[in-house]
Amino acid sequence: MNYAAHYERLIERARHRVLVGYKERHHLRPRCMGGGDESENIVELTPEEHHLAHQLLVKLHPRNAKLAQAAVLMS
């Protein structure tokens, strides 16, 4: 499975829409990988999308323990 392609599609869809109601902020480049809080590094996702994004990041970076920990804490 191409996890990177799935992640990119999820993020592209999020960039071009406005969510109404509850939403969560997601860092495109995680802070544990050097990402910051700049608006260019943040997208709004539904809770389900946010969980999926973190699961995909763990698949893309399996040796990053902080990403794995974040995914577990979201469960």
C-alpha positions in Angstrom: 0.0 0.0 0.0 1.3 3.5 -0.8 0.9 5.2 2.5 2.5 8.4 1.3 -0.1 8.8 -1.5 -2.9 8.3 0.9 -1.5 10.8 3.3 -1.0 13.4 0.5 -4.6 12.9 -0.8 -5.9 13.4 2.8 -3.9 16.6 3.2 -4.7 18.0 -0.2 -8.4 17.5 0.4 -8.1 19.2 3.8 -6.3 22.2 2.3 -9.1 23.0 -0.1 -12.2 23.0 2.2 -13.7 24.7 5.2 -14.9 22.4 8.0 -17.9 23.4 10.0 -18.3 22.2 13.5 -15.7 20.3 15.5 -12.3 20.0 13.9 -8.8 19.3 15.0 -5.5 21.0 14.0 -2.9 18.7 12.4 0.8 19.5 11.9 1.8 18.5 8.3 5.4 18.1 9.5 5.1 16.9 13.0 6.8 18.9 15.7 8.8 15.9 16.7 10.3 16.0 13.2 11.1 19.7 13.2 7.7 21.1 12.2 6.4 24.3 13.7 3.1 26.1 14.4 3.2 28.2 11.2 -0.2 28.3 9.4 1.5 26.7 6.3 2.2 23.6 8.5 -1.4 23.3 9.9 -4.5 21.8 8.4 -7.9 21.2 9.9 -9.2 17.6 10.0 -12.1 15.8 11.3 -11.3 13.6 14.3 -11.4 10.5 12.1 -9.1 12.0 9.5 -6.7 13.2 12.2 -6.5 9.7 13.6 -5.9 8.3 10.1 -3.3 10.9 9.4 -1.3 9.8 12.5 -1.7 6.1 11.6 -0.3 6.9 8.2 2.6 8.9 9.6 3.5 5.9 11.8 3.5 3.7 8.7 5.7 6.2 6.9 8.1 6.6 9.8 8.1 3.4 11.7 11.2 4.1 13.7 9.9 7.4 15.1 8.8 6.5 18.7 7.2 9.9 19.2 4.9 9.5 16.2 3.9 6.1 17.5 3.2 7.5 21.0 1.0 10.2 19.6 -1.0 7.7 17.6 -1.5 5.5 20.7 -2.6 8.5 22.7 -5.2 9.3 20.1 -6.8 5.9 20.3 
